Each structure stands twice: as C-alpha cells, then as structure tokens.
Amino acid sequence: MKDPLPLLRAFLAENPGLSPILGKVADRYHRRGALSGRQKLAHDARDHRLLCDLFGQDAIHRDKHDHLTLRYDRFFQRVEAEPWIAALHVALKRERTTAQDQARNVDQKVSRLLRAWQVAQPKRKAIHHWLALQRTALARRLEHQEPAQILAEWETVLRICDFLHKRQGTVALADLSARFTGHSKTLRAGRLLPQVAAWLAVTDGHLVPYRSRARRDLLESYGLLLNLTSVKVTLGGPLHYQAMGLEFDWIQRLWDLGQSATLSLDNLYELTGLTVNAPEARIITCENETPFVDLIREGRDLCIYTEGFPNGAVLGLLRRLAKSGRTFLHWGDSDLNGFRIAAQIAEVVPVKLWRCDLPELQRNREQLLPLEEGRRKKIQTFLEKNPDFPYAAELRFTLENGWLEQESWGL
C-alpha cells in the first residue's frame, strides 16, 4: 500500500479549501478515538467530486439535499486505517490526541497538583479534602494555567486565611489586598477572595458560601471590611463615641426618643473610643427586627440588631465594646441559624443566651413551633459534625421539642 501522507499533502496543496472538511475527520477521531460509522462532511455539490477522488466514490453518499456523507466502513475496506489516520494528522499539522487521553492526562496533572499541595501543607486536612472535591474545576484551570501558578495562588490564599484567623479587630479589603498581593484592588475581582471564604469555612466547620451575600457575611465575620460605607450596624442605647477629637452623643439622643441609629463601617473605622453612658445598661444583640425595636422602646439597655448573621459592622462594634466590662446577652430564634448566630457572636465577646436559653425554652413550651423534616435533618447533621458546639444542649432541646421564635417569647 502506498504511503498516504504524500497523497494527502498533495491533495491539500491543490485543494486548500477542503482543509476544514478534513479537520472534521480529525475532530471526530479526537472525540471518539476511532473512525467508524458515518459522518456528514459537507453540503455543497461542488465538493462531491473532490471527496470522491479522495475517499472513493462508493464511500461518499450524496442525498437529494446535496449533503455529502462519508462511510468509514467502505473507505477502510481499501485503505488501512491506522497509517491513514496518522498521515491525516501530519498533513493537517495537528497533534494526534483523543479526548480520553487528554482527560487521563489532565486527571494525572490534577493528582500531581493536589499531591504537591499536600506535601507543602500536610496539616491542612480540611482544605485538602475540599480541594479533592474540586477536581473538575481544577482540570479546567490546568488547561490554561501552570501548576506552579496555582500553587502560588494557594499560598497567597492560605496566608490571607491565617492572617484573618489570628488578627484581632478589623481590616479593610483594600489594605488586605495591598498587603498580600501588592495591589489594593486585586482582591475585588477574580477567584482569590471566594477561595479565601471557602477555605475559612471548611477550616472552621462552616458551610461553604457560594452566593455573594453569604460569602460577604462570612468574610465580615472574620473582621474583613468589604465596603466601608454600605455595611452598617443598627443599634440603640446610651452610647457615646469619640472620633477625630470630638465626642458624639447623637445615638443616645435618638434612643431617648425611642429611635435607633445606624453606623457604617467607615464610622467604626474612625472611632477612638466608646462609652456606655448608663451604669446598669447591658449590651444585647438581637437577631430579628421587631424584638429589637421593642427593646429600644424599653429604654434600658444598649441593643444591637444583627439582622440575622452578624456582618462586619456588627462584629466590629462588638469588638470595640469587648473591653467595656458590660454583660453581653444574645436573644434570637432557637433554631439552628439562631444558635449559630449566637456562636459567631461568642467568638468576639463573652455572650450569654437570653430569652432563648434552656430554662426559657422549657418555660415557653406552649409557644414552640414544630420543626420541618428538612430543618430537623440539618440540626442532626450539624450536631454530629460539631459535638462541641457551645449551644448543643439548647439545640438538642429544639430537635426534640420544636423551636421558639423570638416574637413568640413570653406570650
């Protein structure tokens, strides 16, 4: 049999317009790892004669719509498949690969990447486990990134996570970005910040946040100030603060009128001091709005509205109040999220449950709401994974008896 390579080269030299058609043949081989069955190559009657010359008239079928289909079984009856396929790739100047081979090679690259990271950071088991679940995404990245680039990126992410874990107080996103990437805006876009959030979550046993709001809340819980003006804390009580050499008492003035006040992160960033201006006032964090408003109108304590999970402004204010010597209380729903909110606050200040602790739940049995099956399973799974959860006793009571909504307390 003649060497097919000179024939293919001569054919393409004379008919360069058919190169895309032969490219379809090479693409089919890449996808399937073989050439068999039938393949539609063209739908132009002008290509019919040329394809017949190349593949043989019996191997090219032309229908009434001038669709030209190659029958590989007939073509390979008179041409040996393996040398022809090899010659096709050489003539087209294409590497001979198959999708299966590429997938196998990429999978091996992913394995080597993960192994290199395990060797570099052997103690980060939670992160290793999470990365092992990201093999598909890592395979896509390795198509256009070198492993060394990814490992360098992971080193940066890890250093940021360690910094946020150890840091007491808050840090602005621009400052964090400049510190670890050399540019104040790098962390505002791209994959670095979502990776930081994911790694913090898996390291500390939280759910990995995939939505932007959940990611923001988690990062702010570690003291990261993402947007100094849009992240706010609502509060009310006998509070004065000092900033820019001045004393501000407007929060207390509004509170005296039964109204709340709002501070943004840029306000908190400028504070030089805080004073709770009532000797008996406690500091109460409140999960939901209506109970918070009721507490404000009672006019006794300094009340902070967490609005669900505490954002960076809430946590930043609590950190500044931590040395006030006051009693910190938290009032929230007695469901899983309610106690997880309390646990986040407890990481910042020594807080006690109030109106949602075990004795209060027992006293308010008639107001308890039944748990849906989905919420019940979430609590069971959470307790199994977090046996040392600080409010496990209250959570088990909720699991067995139902949950108390804040608005239903004391009815």
MOURTA-V183320 format. One record per backbone hydrogen bond with DSSP energy under -0.5 kcal/mol. NH is the residue of the N-H (numbers start at 1). CO is the residue of the C=O. Records with the same first field share a line. If there is no record, write none. Layout:
BEGIN
NH=CO / CO
END
This chain:
BEGIN
7=3
8=4
9=5
10=6
11=7
12=8
13=9
14=10
15=11
18=15
19=16
22=18
23=19
24=20 / 21
25=21
26=22
27=23
28=24
29=25
30=26
31=27
32=28
33=29
36=34
39=70
41=39 / 68
42=68
47=44
48=45
51=47
52=48
53=49
54=50
55=51
56=52
59=56
60=56 / 57
61=59 / 69
63=61 / 67
66=63
68=42
69=61 / 67
70=39
71=59
72=37 / 70
73=37
75=71
76=72
77=74
78=74 / 75
79=75
84=80
85=81
86=82
87=83
88=84
89=85
90=86
91=87
92=88
93=89 / 90
94=89
97=95
99=30
102=98
103=99
104=100
105=101
106=102
107=103
108=104
109=105
110=106
111=107
112=108
113=109
114=110
115=111
116=112
117=113
118=114
119=115
120=116
121=117
122=119
124=121
125=123
128=124
129=125
130=126
131=127
132=128
133=129 / 130
134=131
135=132
138=134
139=135
140=136
141=137
142=138
143=139 / 140
144=141
145=141
149=146
150=146
151=147
152=148
153=149
154=150
155=151
156=152
157=153
158=154
159=155
160=156
161=157
162=158
163=159
164=160
165=161
166=162
167=163
169=167
171=223
173=225
176=172
177=173
178=174
179=175
180=176
181=177
182=177 / 178
183=177
186=183
188=185
189=186
195=191
196=192
197=193
198=194
199=195
200=196
201=197
202=198
203=199
204=200
205=202
206=201
210=208
215=211
216=212
217=213
218=214
219=215
220=216
221=217
222=218 / 219
223=220
224=219
225=171 / 223
226=224
231=227
232=230
233=263
234=305
235=261
236=303
239=237
240=275
241=248
242=273
243=246
244=270
246=243
248=241
252=239
253=249
254=250
255=251
256=252
257=253 / 254
258=255
259=254
261=235
263=233
265=231
266=228
267=264
268=264
269=265
270=266 / 267
271=267 / 268
272=242
273=242
275=240
277=238 / 275
278=276
281=278
283=327
284=282 / 302
285=329
286=304
287=331
292=288
293=289
294=290
295=291
296=292
297=293
298=294
299=295 / 296
300=295
302=282
303=236 / 301
304=284
305=234
306=286 / 304
307=286
308=287
315=311
316=312
317=313
318=314
319=315
320=316
321=317
322=318 / 319
324=321
325=322
328=350
329=283
330=352
331=285
334=404
339=335
340=336
341=337
342=338
343=339
344=340
345=341
346=342
347=343 / 344
348=345
349=345
351=349
352=328
354=330
361=357
362=358
363=359
364=360
365=362
367=364
368=365
369=403
376=372
377=373
378=374
379=375
380=376
381=377
382=378
383=379
384=380
385=381
386=382
389=386
392=389
395=391
396=392
397=393
398=394
399=395
400=396
401=397
402=398
403=369
405=403
408=405
409=405 / 406
411=408
END
